[in-house]
């Protein structure tokens, strides 16, 4: 199979503590794409995220491969992939 992904999201303990775990089993190797816990601080809109997630400033990681304007991703993307 080209790509199989398991995506688990939900709440732990209460509504203010959320988690996400995404594992990619594609092309014969296993990679953790996302693994984080997100906690609201003092019942406010401020949240603390701890774990492994996409870089918010990387267009190549946020956009799907079909939505990129170039055919391939940059060399730095594969070296410093988040």
N, C-alpha and C positions, 0 to 999 in steps of 0.2 A: 504494500500500500504506500501511496505517496505521502499521505499525512493523516495521522490520527491524533486528536487532541482531547484531553480530559480537562474540563474547566469546572472547578468547585468554588462557589461563593456563598457567603452567608453571614450570620451573626453568631458571635460566641459570647456567652454569659449574659449579654444584654444588647439592646438595639444600637448602642453607641460603640460597640466593638465589632468591627467587620473584618472578614478575611477573604483572601482570594488565592487559589492555587491552580495554576495552569501548567500542564505537562504535555510536551509534544513528543510523540513516539514515531515521528516520520523518518523515512529513509534509513531505517535500521539503527537509529541512535535515539537515545532518550535525553531530552533537554527540559529543564525547568524554565519556562518563559516568565511566569509571574509567581511569586510566593511572598505575600506580605500580610501584615495585620495593621488595621487602620483604627485608631482610637480617638474619640472626641475628647477634648480637654475641657473639663469643668462645665459640661452641658452647654457648650458654645459652638459656633461655626468653625472654630479652629480645630484641625485634626492633625494627629501625629501618625505618620506612616513609617513602618519599619519593615524592611525586607528587600525583595528584588522585584523591580518593576521597569517598565519602559522609560527611557529618558524623555521628558516632556518637550525637549527642544529638538529632537531628532526627527525630521520629516520622513526620513527613510525608514525608520522603525514604526512610526505611527501609521503611515500610508501602506496600503496593501501593494504588492508587487505590480498589480494591474493598473494602479493609480499613479505610478511614478512616471515622470516625463522622460527619464532615461531608461534604457533597456536593462542595465545592471545596476546594482547597488555599488556604492563607493568602496574602495579597498579598506578605508578606515572603519567602515561599518562592520565588516566581518572581524576586524582586529579588536575593536573596542565595543562589540555588541553587548547591549544591556539586557 
